[in-house]
Amino acid sequence: MTSELLALIPLIGALFMLLRSQRTNEICFFVGALMGTAAMFRTNLSFLSVFVGLFLVLYPPKGSIRQLITRGSAYALGGILIVFVTAIPYLMQHRLGLWFTSVFSIPLNYSAHLRSLANLERLLLIGFGFNSESINFSGFSMHTFLSSCVLWLGGLIGLFICFRSWEDLSPITRNQVFVLLIFLVGSACSVFLSGPAHDHYLIQLYPSLAIFLAVALVRQPAGMQRLFIQTGVFLFMIASSVIFVSKEYLQLTRRIEENMGLSYYPEYEIARYLQQKIQIETPCSSFPITSSTGL
């Protein structure tokens, strides 16, 4: 499991709280704690954390200077608390330097040395199904291309619809649109400034894009056109999900038919190799590895 999937849990929690709640001191604290948790899973989300903090403090209604400072302090305290909690086990073992290196130094150096515009271009191509470094059909995935078109283009259309009808939106809805925009822009900065081009990084943008896509679908003209578009997108999403997971299930079925184990990823092969080496060197020791351990 990649760290992006783990980071999405607190990330979506923070997004939900900001969409459904007022910016009270308590909400700011819990949002800070959730964003701090997400940043501990993915250090690059620190960019988004800064964007969210600025939104909580500066977005109207601003209130008095004291209220701004209180909201910002509550948000920062929530994030700092999570960071401190993760350092406690290292501090107890007098390895605080190891914690700082693994949490901050290594990720930042990794991103800084591998960041380039070429990675940004390649990441965009990968997001639309072009697995090669140039736009051609070598390794092209039609499934990824169609899914990305629906999500990205539909999300951008939803964003355009929101700002086109900005004057007609209620203050609460405007606040929600701005929250989604903050998360979209902040996540994009977190992905595109993090260095290497890995397709799973893009999952950090999907929550905001998916909600904007839903706005585009809901705001379609009433009648058969709206029913046709919404039904078509719904069926496409179901079909895409089935196609995506069907390859894995077919692979598992084949391995069952051939009486092979279900754990076939490279990390399991490495674990089996290490187990064999350990058993050769220490015949009396046994370290059984099963799929339930979830390496």
Order of alpha helices (4+ residues) and beta strands (2+ residues): alpha-alpha-alpha-alpha-alpha-alpha-alpha-alpha-alpha-alpha-alpha-alpha-alpha
